[in-house]
Amino acid sequence: MSAAAGQDLVDRATAFGHLWDKSCADFLLPARPAATLALELDAIDELDDEAWVDNVLVTSRCGALARSMGFGSVLADDRAVELARDRAAASGPAALAFVNRILEDPVKVRGEVRLLLEDCQQAFFDQVWRTLVAHLTVDARHKTDLLWNHGPARAVAAVAPAVRLDEQGQRIVVDKLIDVHVSARGAGVTFLPTVLGDPHLLVVQAPGWQPLVRYPVAGRYAQQTASGDVQQRLRALDHPMRLRLGRSLVAGPHTTTELADIWDVSAPEISRHLAVLRDAGLVAVERRGRYVTYRLDVPAVARLRADVLEAMLR
């Protein structure tokens, strides 16, 4: 893409990278996708300056924080302006310069952002889109077929292993590390497939914005472990005695009595720690005649590092 775009376009895209590097401005994820990029950009142009700036500052959560503190618009309330600049400064001089540009002349910056996206479309995106659209179309048709022929629970479950409909069929539950509850208030939910977003599962719900779930349609996401299981395993290992038991069990199977003798701890206490490790899926139990032995599930422990990273990437 860099070779096709040329250095000028690369520099401009880099300058506006705060719109999408650590997070993503809400308006770049259309809750009502249009047939063309031009139509989606027209919809962005319909936002007033206050809504547009609030969307741009979503990466620092400045707009939401200002509202929770009772401040007015970041374009009119000096307290909100100071908050925006303080949070940007904490991210470095480049972020502060970016926020200052927006606050000083949002109309000009809005025009520059639209021109950048149009130039990206001409330079490389149209070509990339032609390689993606068939895959996305097949996925969208599959999900639509599930919805109409098998019901919303099947359609939602097919989005990703981390997404499901609750038992009452009234709430969509997304397995992420952040615990937030939102209401669509009858507005519906948009599911947006992406080929380039693997393994990220992104949920957007902002005031006045139709909720949106952007999900990967291919890749390694299907093998991910639920974040609740990851947290249980981390808690199981967050104890010095259980780590010591792991050191013994990685060498081979042991009975409770053997472990109690090794670590000079009572057998009942060893049993309690082993139960925690077993429930977390880190220890396997085997019966050998009259004896019960425990061994470390080495593959499960080895996967934990990747599972933690995947849970964070969601």
Secondary structure, DSSP 8 states (H G I E B T S, - for coil): -HHHH-HHHHHHHHHTGGGTSSS--GGGS-SS--SSHHHHHHHHHTS-HHHHHHHHGGGGTHHHHHHHTT---TTT-HHHHHHHHHHHHTT-HHHHHHHHHHHH-HHHHHHHHHHHHHHHIIIIIHHHHHHHHHHHHHHHHHHHHHHHHH-HHHHHHHH-TTEEE-TTSS-EEE--SS------TTS--EEEEESSSTT--EEE--TTS--EEEEESSSGGGG---HHHHHHHHHHHSSHHHHHHHHHHTTS-EEHHHHHHHHT--HHHHHHHHHHHHHTTSEEEEEETTEEEEEE-HHHHHHHHHHHHHHHH-
